[in-house]
Amino acid sequence: MLSACSNGEDKNTITFWTPLTGDDGAYMDQIVKSYNETNPEFKVKHVVTADMYTKISTVLNSGKGIPDLAIIHADRVPGYVKQGALEPIETAISGQPEIKEENYLPQAWSTGNIGGTQYTVPLDIHANTMYYNKDLLKKYSVESFLDDNVVTIDEMLSLQGKLDEGQYVVNDALLGWVILAQVQDLGGDIQENGKPAVDTPVMKQAFENVKKIADAGLMTPFGEDGYLMFQSGNVLFSTDGTWTSTAHAAVEGLNFGVTNIYSPTPDKFTNRASSHLFAMLGNEKRTNEKEAGIGAFLEYVRENSMEWAKAGQIVASKQVIENPEFQNYMQSFFTANQQEIDSLYIYTYEYYPYVAEAVDTYCADIVRGNVDLDETLKTMQKFVEDKIAESSKTTTN
């Protein structure tokens, strides 16, 4: 990795950093390889690192080894722009007329637009989703739960006392994501006038709604791996991610499908999501010619990212998702109609990462009744406010 940093100033190579480890990194490697085989003026070198954000801070502070292009998550954009860490992507795509808002999923594009300036080009949307075990739904005669593609909390509660020992209605996979989806379903938000809103009646209601499922004994036991329990065939619903469809598909005998995250009401459903975005970090040494090369690579990805669908991602390019081949992938469920596309909600609040950290830290104990809800919401609110104060102090320094 250290040697790779020095290549950030290679005049003939676009150094491209991503946090895409594991299979995701391999799929991106293939996209980059295919692009380089077209013999572009500027070839791309894909550098994967699990601690990319830490490394970004290091190179930005030193001004050395800054990559030409990076993939960042949607929740990083507001903070990076505020810090002056990103350059507008507009200069790179000015020669690519098809890289424009109407050719991408709307929320994936707009999350990179700050103050009317476009800082990113989207690769995908990756969302919280709910897989279901077809055999268990049939066993308990509840296939009707899926008639409207919205499984409600009341429908789940209707199974109380009806399941065999060792079987459960839902697991606690990505529980923090589920809670934040409930907040949207209830018409709430995580900020009010730019200030974090965690200790609120809506957040309390979101936790109480999910807690009902656990209190009824319908959620997989605290401390056990509910994700694996779903794969072993003992859970009706698993609230993990679009990207895990490939892992579920590899489980022999698991007869499963996909639907939306459960909701307190059949009238509204939300699938909490994020996005991988192409961005250019501030780098005075990056030439105009190289930026044009970046634009050429991004246009290639816009047209040729079906490979990324293999990773279980909802590709952001409309050209790809409107291709009949995309229907072969389970996550195409979320682009089947406008209502599904609209359900993919990406939080763009500047301090969202701190709110998400607070929810993730405390959600399991709240839902399981291990802590007092009201007191813990106050703790979470202070947690976020302290994080914001700390970050403001660091930025000022």
Secondary structure, 3 states (H helix, E strand, C coil): CHHHHHHHHCCCEEEEEECCCHHHHHHHHHHHHHHHCCCCCCEEEEEECCCHHHHHHHHHHHCCCCCCEEEEEHHHHHHHHHHCCEECCHHHHCCCCCCCHHHECHHHHHCCEECCEECEEECEEEEECEEEEHHHHHHCCCHHHHCCCCCEHHHHHCCCCCCCCCCEEECCCCHHHHHHHHHHHCCCCCEECCEECCCCHHHHHHHHHHHHHHHCCCECCCCCCHHHHHHCCCEEEECCEHHHHHHHHCCCCCCEEEECCCECCCCCCCEEEECEEEEEECCCCCCHHHHHHHHHHHHHHHHCCHHHHCCCCEECEHHHHCCHHHHHCHHHHHHCCHHHHHHEEECCCCCHHHHHHHHHHHHHHHHCCCCCHHHHHHHHHHHHHHHHHHHHHHHHC
